[in-house]
């Protein structure tokens, strides 16, 4: 039944469905539209009650990918969002975007993997792209039938490396002409901060009086909010950098956005510096410094180097985890690369001990392992 409420008012409908009255406004003053609204509402109820689903054409991978990414973004960390966005925009959509999502099978995924390997994509990069593809297919209930036939790449756990003291010296010398790069490299080498932790660091997180830096939100729960003491090298680097940005406020970024500002020059264009945003990257300066130093490495290897030096200094596991923001011994082992120099020093220390000292230590150890009566007998025989 359709009726109008009040003179010149909107139409309402009322009908009985599954033993209940449905009484709703059509929000229109047109009787013709009101009848259509009533039919549509009745049809919706009937389809839901009888579990009738309307068939629609499956989306293309491009549309499905865009829809997934928009819904996933609020739940992703900033760095993860950037990685997934590049994987989707630069690689997955150009290769699979025009296909209907239901046409993506194991053979197409295998062909995609082979093509990316031919382009020299690393195992970790390719696996990130497959993770994005998997999430999109799972959203449309298509991954379960494929997962047994899709193989992820085997990643090597020893990709990181620690710089030798000579390489570290050469790298710092190559960064010396660039105040920005010198500050971030020195900070990474002396605090074990990740690149993104340095990039998003704010002045409010640095306490020059107590000589500490507090890490903000980062990739692990154990890493967020950790407080790291600044040694002399890190403190001096931050103090020199602060001298270049004397008008900064507490909430400003330590390394602000500075596209085309020439922030590394003696007299940068201060009007182009946006202190309310973090710097996007220092990739060009980093690559130029590596070329001058004759090195091939990642910026993340500076973190490996710092943790390795801490391990070589006999720092406890708890100290290492507190500084690095790790939650397990496995991660410490992954990041710690005891260098040949430290191994040689440890073995040379053994060789430097007099032979008699080593023999006496061995005898004492054996005596202490015997029962009390036997140890006294052994002591007498030695005398």
Phi, psi and omega in degrees: 000134178244136179210159180259137177263114179077164181286120181076013181275185180276159180274145175238159174232157180210125176210165182258133180218125178052039176084004180233151176273133174254117186229106186217160177273143176272348180057033176216153177261001179267125181292324179296313178296324180298321178295320178296321179296319180296316179297318181296317180295320180294319180295319179301315180296319181294319180294318179293319182295321182265006178054046176264121180252134180283129180283136176229157179292131179298147183286162171287161180299325180299312180292319179296321179295316179297318180296317179297316185295320179297323180280334182274334186307316181298343184255006183255145171293158185302314181293319179296320178300316180296319180295314181293324181296317178294318180300319182285312186286317188269339188233306186289312182294319176299328183273323188237358190302324184278350181281146168294142187298332179285348180270357179276110181241182184298324181292322177293321179293320178297320178295321178297316179299317180297320179294319180290326176295321178296334177274007177069028175290138180289161180299320181293318179298314181296322178294324176298319179294320178293328176297319178296313179301317180299316181297322179293316180292323178297325180298332180253019175059038182245351185281327186303324182281350184252336194299332179287341184254355181256125181251125175283157182284148177278122181265140178273129182278353184253030183291329181287158177212159177252138179288145170286165181298324179293316178296320179298318179297316180295321180295314179297323177295321179291335179271353188299329182279352181241102184303322180296308182294322179298321181292313184289323179292316178298319180295317180295321182289340186243001179228346184065022177289145174287162181302314183289331176293324176287316184299323184260015181291137178246154182298331180295341181272356182252126177249100183289333180289314179273352181059057178223158172230134179255125182283136177278211180292131181222188190287339179239150179295323180292333182277331182291131176081002180289147182252126183243127176292147177262119174284181188297319181296314180293319180297314180297320180297316179291323179296317178296319180292322178298328179295339178273342182235061189292341184263016182287149175261170185299322183272359177288157179278141180296320178242089189281165175298131188213040180300125178063017180268345182062044185296340180278349181279167181295323180234083181287163176278094186296334181291338180271355181273123178255100184287348181275355178234146178283156177299143182285315182190163171233035187298315183297315179295322180295315180294321178296321179293320178298321180295318179294324182276350181069038183241154171234112184195171175259159176297328181295339178292342174294324176294317176302318182296315181297314181294323177297316179296323177295319179295320179291337179276008178071024175294144182290161179299321180296322178294315179300315181294324180293322180284315185280339183081029178267161180242000183213156176293330181301319180291324176298317179295326179294322185270339184269119179239093181298120188281160182302324180299317180291321177298317181296319180298318180295318180287325177295327179295326177292317181294334182285343180287137176302145182301321181298324180296319180294318180296314180298320179296320179294317180297315180299322180294317180294320179298319182292340180275348181277161172297163186301317182295318181291323180296323180292322179294320180294322179297319180295319181295327178290326179287000000 
